[in-house]
Amino acid sequence: MAKKTSTSSRPHANPMWGGHYAAGPSAIMAEINASIDVDKRLYAQDIRASKAHAGMLAAQGILSAKDGKAIIKGLDAILREIESGAFVFSTALEDVHMNIEARLREMIGDAAGRLHTARSRNDQVATDFRLWLRDTMDELDAALQDLQAALLDKAETYAALPMPGFTHLQPAQPVTFGHHLLAYVEMTGRDRDRLRDARKRVNELPLGAAALAGTSFPIDRVRVAKELGFDRPMANSLDAVSARDFALEFLASATILGTHLSRLAEEIVIWASPSFGFVKLSEAFTSGSSIMPQKRNPDAAELVRAKTGRLLGAFTALTVIIKGLPLAYAKDLQEDKEQVFDAADTLRLSVAAMAGMVRDMQPQEEAMNEALQHGFITATDLADWLVRAADIPFRDAHHITGKIVRLAEQKNCRLDELTLADMKTVDARMTKAVFSVLGPASAVASRTSLGGTAPVKVKQAVKQARKRFLNA
Ligand code: ARG
């Protein structure tokens, strides 16, 4: 049955805690105090934790078995009501905890009032929030794994496709497109590691700390921890209700992940620009212009790039909220969830958009090859060749190569378009064998060092990364 509660503030004292209040809050107080619009997302976790708490209270003889059963049955009914959309959340009841408890009282009567024995909203909200974040981190891990799978598939297909590698966004040395994508597989792997590590500290149970000091009732926190899948109950009741570093760690990891996504996003924007033309993006992840009919704008990539700002904003906001807060709980902490929810929503979208873009992205071999013709991109290979063929110290080889580059610049040609006679004017030790190292394909093929860009290495790296990250 649907609950009929108005969302406007009421002139009565709060039925949950207003025993010593003569009247209700001012409208402004009700508005600033209420968190229901944000924390109703915790309803499933709130009900799950309440059921575990009620079961424990009954097992410990703190509640009668009859009341325990009625509470658990009522909570199940409320869950169904919320999921069917029939439940009406009330601003006057402030938050998700009191909305659910008030409804429980409507359903099962006075026994509902016994559910809050040996707990407080302080340990309750911290528990719900940790349960929610744990699930969210697991979902995010799966989403990141999917992004890695998309990158790995592309990297495998284009393990041998040479493109210019850049430093300072200046052509530096040829790399393969696959190798470039694998760099992001590594970054994403570290992001997953960070989140997994932070999860350990999320996964501790605050419930049972009660308001701040613990409780005089003979509760069993280990049982509740086990039932809710937490590794252990938190050791200190004051810490349990006031700690939010678990949320900060999530936001810090989210921000770092955001910086990685923004770098890939920026590269996609650059690659897709006609001046580069290295990749073609799909219609699915771009948009046209309402005035310029030729446009295919990389909107998804731009938005992913921009959303890093929200993530850092959330991290900054929560850091400032927590800084200087005295123990234990203070209402400031109610502001934690909005930041974390927004960051999680932002990441869910950004990671999925990135995976979609990567899957659809078509590298453009011709444009990459054309770009490889400029910038004397195999100059290092020439210098390395001098070291190997003529046993010249690298510093000297670098110097000689610089002069050969200048010659090519003057003649307005590529290094491999110089004649051997041209090169010999710079250094008599040049031989025609040098021409075998001046093409981009041979340049990438030669870089067989561990972690290098040679196609054989890239193919191996794809295989290893599939094992490390996809368990495949
Ligand atoms: N809505 C509150 C929050 O999110 C729940 C805890 C309220 N505790 C209190 N002592 N008023 O933080």
Residues whose N, C-alpha, C, O or C-beta is under 5 A from the ligand:
A	BS01	LIG	S35 D95 R121 N122 V125 L333 Q334
